[in-house]
Amino acid sequence: MSENTHDKLPIRMLHDRVLVRNDTPEGERRSGGGILIPATAAVGRRLAWAEVVAVGQNVRTVEPGDRVLYDPEDRAEVEVRGVGYVLMRERDLHAVAADRFEGADDSTGLYL
């Protein structure tokens, strides 16, 4: 998918809905030390990062392009033009990471 393909989505988000694209594909992943963790491995409640693609008119804290932390268990998946997205309410987001926050140059950029 090219960088700007999601800029021209044929949909408009309503109310407090946020449409995100997952940063990492589901399935196998690697630990910080390089160990391969299979998709079937049992893990505790693990939050995931995603990029905000579109927001509804009542969303106040995130903008397209922000990275957000959310619980993958509480999600609704949708496919648009062959690309998978996750649809959720703004209140279901746990954190926001964005360059626009004050002091973002020397901090993690997380807004908790």
Secondary structure as GFF3:
##gff-version 3
##sequence-region A 1 112
A	DSSP	three_ten_helix	5	8	.	.	.	ID=ss1
A	DSSP	beta_strand	17	22	.	.	.	ID=ss2
A	DSSP	beta_strand	29	30	.	.	.	ID=ss3
A	DSSP	beta_strand	36	37	.	.	.	ID=ss4
A	DSSP	beta_strand	48	55	.	.	.	ID=ss5
A	DSSP	beta_strand	67	70	.	.	.	ID=ss6
A	DSSP	beta_strand	76	80	.	.	.	ID=ss7
A	DSSP	beta_strand	83	89	.	.	.	ID=ss8
A	DSSP	three_ten_helix	90	92	.	.	.	ID=ss9
A	DSSP	beta_strand	93	97	.	.	.	ID=ss10
A	DSSP	three_ten_helix	104	106	.	.	.	ID=ss11
A	DSSP	beta_strand	110	111	.	.	.	ID=ss12
###
